[in-house]
């Protein structure tokens, strides 16, 4: 079976240069600087809320650990020494201060190392799960510090003054 229809003919495109005024740029995505700053501030705001919640959970667990250790007359109450580091994470996220959040990041690093050591030494799967959770918190906190480092001082100052996103949808970052 042979097809007798002729192949389609290629036609040249008129490629004369045009001025920028004549060119329709409606297909090009353009974002203004104010919109970009709003997106950056929204991202930082959301991550700060996440860090505040995570550090509050850690503070509660440290306090419960202290109470149980004192009740059982155990030496595990020394973990309460990490309480100021968790508190610095909360206030660092609240005030958008990356140096205070570094204290919380160091707490997460220490706890991550402790959990992985216990998981391997005692072959305990529960501590491995705790290690994964702490590693996840460590990653989120590191991303938050990275965002604070990249933000300009005007954005951080407006966040410190109480700026909140004006849209109703607030995205919480889980990575």
Residue pairs with C-beta under 8 A, 6 or more apart in sequence:
37 152
37 154
37 155
38 165
40 147
40 151
40 155
41 151
41 155
41 158
41 159
41 163
41 165
42 165
42 167
42 170
42 171
43 147
43 173
44 96
44 144
44 147
44 148
44 151
44 155
44 156
44 159
45 159
45 163
45 164
45 165
45 170
46 170
46 171
46 172
46 173
47 140
47 143
47 144
47 147
47 173
48 93
48 94
48 96
48 144
48 159
49 93
49 170
49 172
50 140
50 144
50 172
50 173
51 89
51 90
51 92
51 93
51 101
51 104
51 140
51 141
51 144
52 90
52 93
52 94
54 89
54 137
54 140
54 141
55 86
55 87
55 89
55 90
55 93
55 104
56 90
58 86
58 89
58 107
58 137
59 83
59 86
59 87
59 90
62 79
62 80
62 82
62 83
62 86
63 80
63 83
65 76
65 77
65 79
65 80
66 77
66 79
66 80
68 74
68 76
69 75
69 76
69 77
69 79
69 80
70 77
82 107
82 110
82 111
84 103
85 103
85 104
85 106
85 107
86 104
86 107
88 100
88 101
88 103
88 104
89 100
89 101
89 103
89 104
89 105
89 107
89 141
90 104
91 97
91 100
92 98
92 99
92 100
92 101
92 102
92 103
92 104
93 101
93 144
95 160
96 148
96 156
96 159
96 160
98 145
98 148
98 149
101 141
101 144
101 145
101 148
102 145
104 141
105 138
105 141
105 142
105 145
108 134
108 137
108 138
108 141
109 138
111 134
112 131
112 134
112 135
112 138
115 127
115 128
115 130
115 131
115 134
116 127
116 128
116 131
118 124
118 127
119 125
119 127
119 128
119 130
119 131
139 175
140 173
140 174
140 175
143 173
143 175
148 156
